[in-house]
Amino acid sequence: MPASTREAVRVAVLADSDTRWKWGALTARRITTATAEPTGFVLRGRATPTERQLAETGVSTTTPREVTGAEFLRAVRDAETRGEGYDVVVLALVGGAVRAVLQGLADLGLERRPVIVTGYVGVVYEKLTDGLLLRHGADVVLANSRHDAERFRAVYEGVGAGADSVVEAALPFLGGAPHTPEAGRDTLVFAAQPSVPVTRTERAYVLRRLIGHARLHPDREVLLKLRSKPGEHTTHLEEFPFQKLVRELDPPANFKLVYGHMGEVLDRTDLLVTVSSTAALEALHRRIPTAILTDLGVREALGNHHFVGSGLLASFDRLDKGLAPTPDETWLARQGVASDGSYDAAFDAARDRVTELLALPALPLITPYYTTETAPGYLPGILARHRLDVTAPEPRESGLRRVVREAARGAYRHGVQRVAPVIRRLGEL
């Protein structure tokens, strides 16, 4: 029966990293009328977050269940069998995983399938076309700004695919009190990214300049905000953690490494500096002075090309001299971060679309752009990689299996952060 005839809307969120869990859980609340917590699932893989990372997102008091893709599909199927089927499923995943789960949900043959929602966790600066086409087939593809909505529709229409699924919204985690300077407080926060910049040389350069800035401004607190602790993984691999690089240096007392919820860190921030972190949009929404570094160039590989025209581009030399960039208001409005009150209505269109879909007697068939007809040399590899066979025997969970899995994860992370850099350096000899 349509969810509109029931009082409660049941929502499931499947994520593959801590940041995507944060995006998915908050998005679920923004776009539905559900009053209960969404049922959370975290996809088992190389970026599976730890309990600490999940707790640090601050979006739920309930830890999401770790599953394989096939286990998630079984959970969806079993929920319907019990008469408790999900009305909405939010896929907070990379593009290939979204396409695989779309196929899996279609193959389940549910009497009434859930409305499928997906999108992006932040700034979309790479693999725009491929990522969008892998997401095509979802009922709702959320765009985080007017700028993104225009780009998304242009891609879909340009390949002859339907673009009706694209709905303009915003990042669901914007919020917090507007920036208010405090007497005696002067705090610069650098929002680190796991793989931007990617090389040891470039990351060491950024670290040295931050420490140099702290020495030049002894009355300013300089905080390096880190995403993860050594041994943990996020959406992107981090080969050269700042925590390890800083051991080779001697920072002053006013330079510190910090963890925690970004919103809480921004509460005490007077200048946010980053290469291209989504934290910049969070800061701009709160009118916190923000700078996008140009020291390593303005390049697509760094993602800071997204901020061309923003008025925020700056180098450490200029920051050392006291520059605090002023954002371009037109650019801000197109990015969905204008702090004029419009954010309160940013999810109305998405909520209305989901409500309309829930009211339909039956949802249309899932019809992705990538099929064995349009991409016969590409799609089979995507689907095979995720192995979503719900008919295969479900593996029995045991203490030994968990120990082996964690050991394998640890070995993988050790390889990324220790072995791979050594091999790369040997290759350069």
C-alpha positions as CSV (number, residue, x, y, z in Angstrom):
1,M,0.0,0.0,0.0
2,P,1.3,3.6,-0.6
3,A,3.1,5.0,2.3
4,S,0.7,8.0,2.2
5,T,-2.0,5.8,3.6
6,R,0.1,4.9,6.6
7,E,1.0,7.1,9.5
8,A,4.7,6.3,9.6
9,V,7.3,6.5,6.8
10,R,10.0,3.9,7.1
11,V,13.4,4.9,5.9
12,A,16.7,3.0,5.4
13,V,20.1,4.6,4.8
14,L,23.0,2.6,3.3
15,A,26.4,4.4,3.4
16,D,30.0,3.4,2.7
17,S,31.9,5.9,4.9
18,D,31.5,8.1,7.9
19,T,30.9,11.3,5.8
20,R,28.3,9.6,3.6
21,W,26.6,8.2,6.7
22,K,26.3,11.7,8.0
23,W,25.0,13.0,4.7
24,G,22.6,10.1,4.3
25,A,21.1,10.2,7.8
26,L,20.6,13.9,7.7
27,T,19.2,13.8,4.2
28,A,16.7,11.2,5.2
29,R,15.4,13.5,7.9
30,R,15.2,16.5,5.6
31,I,13.3,14.9,2.7
32,T,10.8,12.8,4.5
33,T,8.1,13.2,7.2
34,A,9.5,10.2,9.1
35,T,9.6,10.9,12.8
36,A,11.6,7.8,13.8
37,E,15.3,7.4,13.3
38,P,16.2,6.0,9.9
39,T,17.5,2.4,9.9
40,G,21.2,2.6,9.3
41,F,23.4,0.3,7.4
42,V,27.2,0.7,6.6
43,L,28.5,-1.1,3.6
44,R,31.5,-3.3,4.5
45,G,34.6,-2.4,2.5
46,R,37.9,-0.6,2.5
47,A,36.5,2.6,3.9
48,T,34.3,1.0,6.6
49,P,34.3,3.6,9.4
50,T,35.1,2.7,13.0
51,E,32.5,3.2,15.8
52,R,34.5,6.3,16.9
53,Q,34.2,7.8,13.4
54,L,30.5,7.1,13.3
55,A,29.9,8.6,16.7
56,E,31.9,11.7,15.8
57,T,29.4,12.5,13.0
58,G,26.9,13.3,15.7
59,V,23.9,12.3,13.6
60,S,22.5,9.4,15.5
61,T,22.7,7.7,18.9
62,T,22.2,4.3,17.2
63,T,25.2,2.8,15.4
64,P,24.4,1.6,11.9
65,R,24.7,-2.1,11.2
66,E,27.7,-3.2,9.1
67,V,26.6,-5.3,6.1
68,T,27.6,-6.5,2.7
69,G,25.6,-5.4,-0.3
70,A,23.8,-8.7,-0.4
71,E,23.0,-8.6,3.3
72,F,21.4,-5.1,2.8
73,L,19.2,-6.5,0.0
74,R,18.2,-9.4,2.2
75,A,17.3,-6.9,4.9
76,V,15.1,-5.0,2.5
77,R,13.4,-8.2,1.3
78,D,12.9,-9.5,4.8
79,A,11.4,-6.2,6.0
80,E,8.8,-6.4,3.2
81,T,8.1,-10.1,4.1
82,R,7.3,-9.0,7.7
83,G,5.0,-6.3,6.5
84,E,7.5,-3.6,7.5
85,G,8.9,-2.7,4.1
86,Y,11.0,0.4,3.7
87,D,9.2,3.3,2.0
88,V,12.4,5.2,1.2
89,V,16.0,4.0,0.8
90,V,18.8,6.6,0.7
91,L,21.9,5.4,-1.0
92,A,24.9,7.3,0.3
93,L,27.4,5.5,-1.8
94,V,30.0,5.9,-4.5
95,G,28.5,5.7,-8.0
96,G,29.4,2.1,-8.8
97,A,27.9,0.9,-5.6
98,V,24.7,2.9,-6.3
99,R,24.4,1.3,-9.7
100,A,24.9,-2.2,-8.2
101,V,22.3,-1.7,-5.5
102,L,19.8,-0.3,-8.0
103,Q,20.2,-3.5,-9.9
104,G,19.9,-5.6,-6.8
105,L,16.7,-3.8,-5.7
106,A,15.2,-4.2,-9.2
107,D,16.0,-7.9,-9.1
108,L,14.3,-8.4,-5.8
109,G,10.9,-8.1,-7.5
110,L,9.2,-6.5,-4.4
111,E,5.5,-6.1,-4.5
112,R,6.2,-2.4,-3.8
113,R,9.7,-1.2,-3.9
114,P,11.0,1.8,-1.9
115,V,11.6,5.3,-3.3
116,I,15.3,5.4,-4.0
117,V,17.2,8.6,-3.3
118,T,20.9,9.3,-3.8
119,G,23.3,12.3,-4.3
120,Y,26.7,13.6,-3.4
121,V,28.2,14.4,0.0
122,G,29.9,17.6,-1.0
123,V,31.7,19.4,-3.8
124,V,31.5,17.5,-7.1
125,Y,34.8,18.2,-8.8
126,E,35.8,15.0,-10.4
127,K,34.2,12.1,-12.5
128,L,31.0,14.2,-12.9
129,T,29.7,12.4,-15.9
130,D,30.6,8.9,-14.9
131,G,29.4,9.4,-11.3
132,L,26.0,10.8,-12.5
133,L,25.4,8.1,-15.1
134,L,26.1,5.4,-12.4
135,R,23.5,7.1,-10.2
136,H,20.9,7.3,-13.0
137,G,17.9,5.1,-12.3
138,A,17.3,6.4,-8.8
139,D,14.0,8.1,-8.3
140,V,15.6,11.2,-6.8
141,V,19.2,12.5,-7.5
142,L,19.8,15.4,-5.2
143,A,21.9,18.3,-6.3
144,N,23.4,20.4,-3.5
145,S,23.0,23.7,-5.3
146,R,21.5,25.5,-8.3
147,H,24.9,25.2,-9.9
148,D,25.0,21.4,-9.5
149,A,21.4,21.0,-10.6
150,E,22.2,22.7,-13.9
151,R,25.3,20.5,-14.4
152,F,23.5,17.3,-13.5
153,R,20.6,18.0,-15.9
154,A,22.9,18.9,-18.7
155,V,24.7,15.6,-18.4
156,Y,21.6,13.5,-18.3
157,E,20.0,15.4,-21.2
158,G,23.2,15.3,-23.1
159,V,23.3,11.5,-23.3
160,G,19.5,11.2,-23.9
161,A,18.6,10.1,-20.4
162,G,15.7,11.4,-18.4
163,A,16.7,14.3,-16.1
164,D,13.4,14.4,-14.1
165,S,15.1,12.7,-11.2
166,V,17.4,15.7,-10.5
167,V,16.1,17.8,-7.7
168,E,17.8,20.9,-6.3
169,A,18.4,20.9,-2.6
170,A,21.4,21.7,-0.4
171,L,24.0,20.1,1.8
172,P,22.0,18.7,4.7
173,F,24.6,19.5,7.4
174,L,24.8,23.3,6.9
175,G,23.7,25.2,10.0
176,G,25.0,26.5,13.3
177,A,25.2,30.1,14.7
178,P,26.5,32.9,12.5
179,H,30.1,33.8,13.1
180,T,30.5,36.3,16.0
181,P,34.0,37.5,16.8
182,E,35.0,37.3,20.5
183,A,37.4,39.6,22.2
184,G,40.6,37.8,22.9
185,R,39.9,34.9,20.5
186,D,41.8,34.5,17.2
187,T,41.5,31.0,15.8
188,L,42.6,29.8,12.3
189,V,41.4,26.3,11.5
190,F,42.8,24.3,8.6
191,A,40.4,21.6,7.3
192,A,42.5,18.7,6.2
193,Q,41.5,16.2,3.5
194,P,42.8,12.6,3.3
195,S,43.9,12.8,-0.3
196,V,44.1,16.5,-1.2
197,P,46.9,17.2,-1.7
198,V,48.0,13.6,-2.2
199,T,51.9,13.6,-2.3
200,R,54.1,13.6,0.7
201,T,56.0,16.7,-0.5
202,E,52.8,18.7,-0.9
203,R,51.3,17.6,2.4
204,A,54.6,18.4,4.1
205,Y,54.6,21.8,2.5
206,V,51.1,22.7,3.8
207,L,52.1,21.5,7.3
208,R,55.3,23.6,7.3
209,R,53.4,26.7,6.2
210,L,50.7,26.2,8.9
211,I,53.4,25.9,11.5
212,G,55.2,28.9,10.1
213,H,52.0,30.9,10.2
214,A,51.6,29.9,13.9
215,R,55.1,31.2,14.6
216,L,54.4,34.5,12.8
217,H,51.2,35.0,14.8
218,P,51.9,33.7,18.4
219,D,48.7,35.2,19.7
220,R,46.6,33.2,17.1
221,E,45.6,29.6,17.8
222,V,46.2,27.5,14.7
223,L,44.3,24.3,14.6
224,L,44.8,21.5,12.1
225,K,41.4,19.7,12.0
226,L,41.9,16.1,11.1
227,R,39.3,13.7,9.6
228,S,40.6,10.4,11.0
229,K,43.2,8.9,13.3
230,P,46.0,6.7,12.0
231,G,44.7,3.3,11.0
232,E,41.2,4.7,10.2
233,H,39.9,5.3,6.7
234,T,37.5,7.8,5.2
235,T,36.0,8.1,1.7
236,H,39.5,8.7,0.2
237,L,42.7,6.9,1.1
238,E,45.3,8.8,3.1
239,E,48.8,7.7,2.5
240,F,50.6,10.4,4.4
241,P,48.6,11.4,7.6
242,F,49.5,14.8,8.9
243,Q,49.8,13.2,12.4
244,K,52.9,11.3,11.2
245,L,54.4,14.1,9.2
246,V,54.2,16.5,12.2
247,R,56.5,14.2,14.2
248,E,59.4,15.4,12.1
249,L,58.8,19.1,13.0
250,D,58.7,21.2,16.1
251,P,55.5,23.2,16.1
252,P,54.9,26.0,18.6
253,A,52.5,25.8,21.5
254,N,49.8,27.7,19.6
255,F,49.6,25.0,16.9
256,K,47.5,21.9,17.7
257,L,45.9,18.9,16.0
258,V,42.2,18.5,16.7
259,Y,39.5,16.0,16.0
260,G,35.8,16.1,16.6
261,H,32.6,17.3,15.0
262,M,33.3,20.0,12.4
263,G,30.3,22.0,13.5
264,E,31.7,22.2,17.0
265,V,35.1,23.2,15.7
266,L,33.6,25.9,13.6
267,D,31.9,27.4,16.7
268,R,35.3,28.7,17.7
269,T,36.7,29.5,14.2
270,D,37.6,33.0,13.0
271,L,39.3,31.9,9.7
272,L,38.8,28.6,7.9
273,V,41.5,27.6,5.5
274,T,41.4,24.6,3.2
275,V,42.4,23.3,-0.2
276,S,38.9,22.3,-1.2
277,S,37.1,20.7,1.7
278,T,33.3,20.8,2.0
279,A,34.0,22.4,5.4
280,A,34.5,25.6,3.4
281,L,30.8,25.6,2.5
282,E,29.8,24.9,6.1
283,A,31.9,27.9,7.2
284,L,30.6,30.2,4.4
285,H,27.1,29.3,5.4
286,R,27.9,30.6,8.9
287,R,29.7,33.7,7.5
288,I,33.0,32.6,8.9
289,P,35.9,34.1,6.9
290,T,37.2,31.4,4.6
291,A,40.3,31.0,2.4
292,I,40.9,28.5,-0.4
293,L,44.6,27.8,-0.8
294,T,46.3,28.5,-4.2
295,D,49.9,27.6,-3.1
296,L,49.8,24.3,-5.0
297,G,48.0,25.7,-7.9
298,V,44.4,26.0,-8.8
299,R,43.8,22.6,-10.4
300,E,41.1,20.1,-11.1
301,A,43.1,17.4,-9.3
302,L,42.9,19.5,-6.1
303,G,39.3,20.5,-6.4
304,N,40.0,24.1,-5.7
305,H,39.0,25.0,-9.3
306,H,35.5,24.7,-8.0
307,F,36.0,28.0,-6.1
308,V,37.0,30.1,-9.1
309,G,34.9,33.2,-9.0
310,S,34.2,32.9,-5.3
311,G,36.6,35.6,-4.2
312,L,38.2,33.2,-1.7
313,L,41.4,32.1,-3.4
314,A,44.5,33.0,-1.4
315,S,48.0,31.9,-0.7
316,F,49.8,31.4,2.6
317,D,51.9,34.5,1.9
318,R,48.8,36.6,1.8
319,L,47.3,34.9,4.8
320,D,50.6,35.5,6.7
321,K,50.0,39.2,6.0
322,G,46.6,39.2,7.5
323,L,44.3,38.7,4.5
324,A,40.7,37.5,5.2
325,P,39.0,37.0,1.8
326,T,35.5,38.4,1.1
327,P,33.2,36.0,-0.7
328,D,31.3,36.9,-3.9
329,E,27.6,37.0,-3.0
330,T,26.5,35.8,-6.4
331,W,28.8,32.8,-6.3
332,L,27.5,32.0,-2.8
333,A,23.9,32.0,-3.9
334,R,24.6,29.6,-6.8
335,Q,26.3,27.2,-4.4
336,G,23.4,27.0,-2.0
337,V,25.2,28.5,1.0
338,A,23.7,32.0,1.1
339,S,22.8,32.8,4.7
340,D,19.7,34.8,3.9
341,G,17.2,32.4,5.3
342,S,16.6,30.5,2.0
343,Y,18.2,27.4,3.4
344,D,15.2,26.8,5.5
345,A,13.2,26.0,2.3
346,A,16.1,24.3,0.5
347,F,14.6,20.8,0.9
348,D,11.0,21.6,0.2
349,A,11.2,20.5,-3.5
350,A,12.9,17.2,-2.6
351,R,10.4,16.5,0.2
352,D,7.5,17.3,-2.2
353,R,8.9,14.9,-4.8
354,V,9.3,12.1,-2.3
355,T,5.8,12.7,-1.0
356,E,4.4,12.5,-4.6
357,L,6.3,9.3,-5.3
358,L,5.0,7.7,-2.0
359,A,1.5,8.6,-3.0
360,L,1.6,6.7,-6.3
361,P,-0.3,3.4,-6.5
362,A,2.9,1.8,-7.9
363,L,6.3,3.1,-8.6
364,P,7.8,2.8,-12.1
365,L,10.4,0.2,-13.0
366,I,14.0,1.1,-12.2
367,T,15.5,2.1,-15.6
368,P,19.1,3.1,-15.3
369,Y,21.1,4.6,-18.2
370,Y,23.9,2.1,-17.9
371,T,22.5,-1.3,-19.1
372,T,24.0,-4.3,-20.9
373,E,22.9,-2.6,-24.1
374,T,24.3,0.9,-23.5
375,A,27.5,-0.2,-21.7
376,P,28.1,-3.9,-22.3
377,G,31.8,-3.5,-21.8
378,Y,31.5,-1.6,-18.5
379,L,28.4,-2.5,-16.5
380,P,29.2,-6.2,-16.0
381,G,32.4,-5.4,-14.3
382,I,30.7,-2.9,-12.0
383,L,28.0,-5.4,-11.0
384,A,30.5,-8.3,-10.6
385,R,32.7,-6.2,-8.3
386,H,29.9,-5.8,-5.8
387,R,28.6,-9.5,-5.9
388,L,25.0,-8.8,-4.9
389,D,23.7,-12.3,-5.0
390,V,20.9,-12.6,-2.5
391,T,20.4,-16.3,-3.4
392,A,23.8,-17.3,-2.1
393,P,24.0,-18.8,1.4
394,E,24.3,-16.1,4.0
395,P,27.7,-16.4,5.7
396,R,27.5,-17.2,9.4
397,E,28.9,-14.5,11.5
398,S,31.4,-15.6,14.1
399,G,34.1,-14.2,16.4
400,L,36.8,-15.7,14.2
401,R,35.3,-14.2,11.1
402,R,35.2,-10.8,12.8
403,V,38.8,-11.1,13.9
404,V,40.0,-12.2,10.5
405,R,38.1,-9.3,8.8
406,E,39.6,-6.7,11.2
407,A,43.1,-8.2,10.6
408,A,42.6,-8.0,6.9
409,R,41.4,-4.4,7.2
410,G,44.4,-3.5,9.3
411,A,46.8,-5.1,6.8
412,Y,45.2,-3.1,4.0
413,R,45.5,0.1,5.9
414,H,49.1,-0.7,6.8
415,G,49.8,-1.3,3.1
416,V,48.3,2.0,2.1
417,Q,50.0,4.1,4.7
418,R,53.3,2.4,5.0
419,V,54.2,-0.1,2.3
420,A,52.8,1.7,-0.7
421,P,54.8,4.9,-0.1
422,V,58.0,2.9,0.3
423,I,57.4,1.0,-2.9
424,R,56.7,4.3,-4.7
425,R,60.0,5.8,-3.4
426,L,61.9,2.7,-4.5
427,G,60.4,3.1,-8.0
428,E,61.8,6.6,-8.2
429,L,65.4,5.6,-7.6
